[in-house]
Amino acid sequence: MGLTVKATIASFGGKLFKLSHPSTSTGTDMAVNLYLPPQALKSQTKVPVLFYLSGLTCTPDNCSEKGFFQHGASQRGLAIVYPDTSPRGLNLPGEKDAWDFGEGAGFYVDATQEPWAKGYKMDTYITRELPSVLFGADSEFGKYLDADKVSITGHSMGGHGALTLYLKNPGMYKSVSAFAPIANPCECAWGKKAFAGYLGEENKEEWKKHDATELIKGEKWRGHKDARVLVDVGTGDNFYKQGQLLPENFEKAVKEAGVEGVTVRYQEDYDHSYYFMASFSDEHVDHAAKYLGLL
């Protein structure tokens, strides 16, 4: 079965579609929002795509309602995909006990530990299944979306997801950006809790495969001259102050690995909220648009 349209909402001259589909990766129905800019709807030509990965507790609705990404996307002519952050409805033991683990907190990894291995396959879902559902011949939206021109961005846990999926899959995405990403999850409380639960307490080497600070030091990226990475962090972000984000560790790894094309900006006084993202979303859209051939 394909995509079901739950709602259609006008936004900045384009349309936001609230969708759902049965997922083979998660074993549940998955919600996803898709924004098509006016350029796609009026000319019915394929447009580039930007995937936006959300943070802890979020659904596809949070950023599509408050992030203002559609504003820049409508100007540049790119589509935006807003996936969910985890399976919903598996009813696993403890799945809803904490806001930073389980439902709404899939961390964009494929879990290997029980009971999470049953359906917490968010890496596979984002990089393999969802593109095939959206871009495939059976999708009513495939005629609008250019599967060969895709970039990725995200916030917090989703910033971690965007960075790691980009770094793990060179060539899959044209660029990456992130707001307040969990940039070194192996070394922060959020990351340690998630990785221990999903990947196993003892499997520290496996953890590194899903950590942007570790990945940027690897053979795929060492000495790279055009990484196409943009990161924004607010200096007023309490999670930054608490050591959950650790962008300095990422910056250090970038420098030590001799990687060029990475920009990390510290935005004075901004916090972790959608006020922060809405203030700079146009710049992140432009970052993607540049490498998607729109600028």
PyMOL commands that set and color helices and strands:
alter all, ss='L'
color gray80, all
select helices_A, chain A and resi 38-43+60-66+69-76+116-118+122-135+142-144+157-168+185-187+189-199+204-208+212-215+238-241+247-257+274-291
alter helices_A, ss='H'
color red, helices_A
select strands_A, chain A and resi 4-11+14-22+29-36+47-53+79-83+145-155+176-179+229-234+262-267
alter strands_A, ss='S'
color yellow, strands_A
deselect
rebuild
show_as cartoon
